[in-house]
Amino acid sequence: MSFNNLDTLYRQVIMDHYKSPRNKGSLEGDVLTVDMNNPTCGDRIQLQMQVENGIVKDAKFDGEGCSISMASASMMTQAIKGKEITDAIKLSKHFSDMMLGEEIDTEGLDFGDMEALQGVAKFPARIKCATLPWKAMEKGVNDEN
């Protein structure tokens, strides 16, 4: 597949998650709630996670922002559901590395649609948009422990 076709596909995946976000809403009961924002561009997210025995049982988000931050939140909540906290943190580290333009080995990682965000690395001002949901997840699980 040519670079232009791949770029178009990645844009379509991002817009799909933006227009039809997965896991948008709120959770009931005893949940971890983290509010974060990016004052530079106005992106805002509230992440809620249900964590039991070190496993992210469920995750939802609400907020507003650019297509990159909202698509990233949608992809992130999909990726961390059912994962042990340590694996979610590891996935976050790999995602951050990808955002910094570093080569990562996705072998054995459930990166799913998140690879569509790798082009964000070319736009330093947008990296904070993509990593905002991940920073919220890390803050939530680190505050919990």
C-alpha positions as CSV (number, residue, x, y, z in Angstrom):
1,M,0.0,0.0,0.0
2,S,1.4,3.4,-1.0
3,F,2.1,6.1,1.6
4,N,-0.8,8.3,0.3
5,N,-3.2,5.4,0.6
6,L,-2.0,4.5,4.1
7,D,-2.2,8.2,5.1
8,T,-5.8,8.4,3.8
9,L,-6.7,5.2,5.6
10,Y,-5.3,6.5,8.9
11,R,-7.2,9.7,8.5
12,Q,-10.4,7.7,8.0
13,V,-9.8,5.7,11.1
14,I,-9.2,8.8,13.2
15,M,-12.3,10.5,11.8
16,D,-14.3,7.3,12.5
17,H,-13.3,7.3,16.1
18,Y,-14.0,11.1,16.3
19,K,-17.4,10.9,14.8
20,S,-18.5,7.6,16.4
21,P,-16.4,7.4,19.6
22,R,-16.2,4.1,21.4
23,N,-16.8,4.1,25.2
24,K,-18.0,7.7,25.4
25,G,-20.2,8.3,28.4
26,S,-19.9,7.7,32.1
27,L,-19.7,4.7,34.4
28,E,-21.9,4.1,37.5
29,G,-20.7,3.0,40.9
30,D,-17.2,3.0,42.4
31,V,-14.9,4.3,39.7
32,L,-11.7,6.2,39.3
33,T,-12.3,9.6,37.8
34,V,-9.6,11.8,36.3
35,D,-10.2,15.2,34.8
36,M,-7.5,16.6,32.6
37,N,-7.2,19.4,30.0
38,N,-4.7,20.8,27.6
39,P,-4.8,24.5,28.2
40,T,-2.8,25.1,25.0
41,C,-5.6,24.1,22.7
42,G,-8.6,23.6,25.0
43,D,-8.9,19.8,24.8
44,R,-10.6,18.5,27.9
45,I,-11.3,14.9,29.0
46,Q,-12.9,13.2,31.9
47,L,-11.8,9.5,32.1
48,Q,-13.6,7.0,34.3
49,M,-12.2,3.5,34.9
50,Q,-13.5,0.6,36.9
51,V,-10.5,-1.2,38.3
52,E,-10.8,-4.5,40.2
53,N,-7.9,-6.6,41.4
54,G,-5.4,-4.7,39.2
55,I,-7.5,-5.1,36.0
56,V,-9.2,-2.4,34.1
57,K,-12.7,-3.9,33.9
58,D,-14.3,-0.9,32.1
59,A,-13.3,2.6,30.9
60,K,-15.3,5.5,29.5
61,F,-14.6,9.1,28.7
62,D,-16.3,12.3,28.1
63,G,-15.0,15.6,27.0
64,E,-14.4,17.9,24.1
65,G,-11.5,18.7,21.8
66,C,-10.0,18.2,18.5
67,S,-10.4,15.0,16.4
68,I,-7.0,13.7,17.5
69,S,-7.6,13.9,21.3
70,M,-11.1,12.5,21.1
71,A,-10.1,9.7,18.7
72,S,-7.1,8.9,20.9
73,A,-9.5,8.7,24.0
74,S,-11.8,6.3,22.0
75,M,-8.9,4.1,21.0
76,M,-7.3,4.2,24.4
77,T,-10.4,3.1,26.2
78,Q,-10.8,0.2,23.8
79,A,-7.2,-0.8,24.3
80,I,-7.1,-0.8,28.1
81,K,-10.3,-2.6,28.8
82,G,-9.6,-6.0,30.3
83,K,-5.9,-5.3,30.7
84,E,-3.9,-5.5,33.9
85,I,-2.8,-2.0,35.0
86,T,0.8,-2.9,34.4
87,D,0.0,-3.8,30.8
88,A,-2.0,-0.6,30.3
89,I,0.9,1.5,31.6
90,K,3.3,-0.4,29.2
91,L,0.9,0.3,26.3
92,S,0.9,3.9,27.3
93,K,4.7,4.0,27.3
94,H,4.8,2.5,23.8
95,F,2.2,5.0,22.6
96,S,4.2,7.9,24.0
97,D,7.3,6.5,22.2
98,M,5.3,6.3,19.0
99,M,4.2,10.0,19.5
100,L,7.8,11.0,19.8
101,G,8.6,9.4,16.5
102,E,10.5,6.5,18.0
103,E,10.4,3.1,16.3
104,I,8.4,0.6,18.4
105,D,7.8,-3.1,18.1
106,T,4.1,-3.6,18.2
107,E,4.6,-7.4,18.2
108,G,2.6,-8.8,21.1
109,L,1.0,-5.4,21.8
110,D,-2.7,-4.9,21.1
111,F,-2.2,-1.5,19.3
112,G,-5.4,-1.8,17.3
113,D,-6.4,1.4,15.6
114,M,-3.8,3.4,17.5
115,E,-1.3,3.0,14.7
116,A,-3.4,5.4,12.8
117,L,-2.2,8.2,15.1
118,Q,1.5,7.6,14.3
119,G,1.5,10.5,11.8
120,V,0.8,12.9,14.7
121,A,4.6,12.6,15.5
122,K,5.2,14.9,12.5
123,F,3.2,17.7,14.2
124,P,4.8,18.4,17.6
125,A,2.0,20.8,18.7
126,R,-0.5,17.9,18.3
127,I,1.4,15.3,20.4
128,K,-0.2,16.7,23.6
129,C,-3.6,16.3,22.0
130,A,-3.0,12.6,21.3
131,T,-1.4,11.8,24.7
132,L,-3.9,13.6,26.9
133,P,-6.2,10.6,27.4
134,W,-3.1,8.4,28.1
135,K,-1.8,10.8,30.7
136,A,-5.2,10.8,32.3
137,M,-5.1,7.0,32.5
138,E,-1.6,7.0,34.0
139,K,-2.6,9.6,36.5
140,G,-5.7,7.6,37.5
141,V,-3.9,4.3,38.0
142,N,-0.9,5.9,39.7
143,D,-3.1,7.8,42.2
144,E,-5.0,4.6,42.9
145,N,-1.8,2.7,43.9
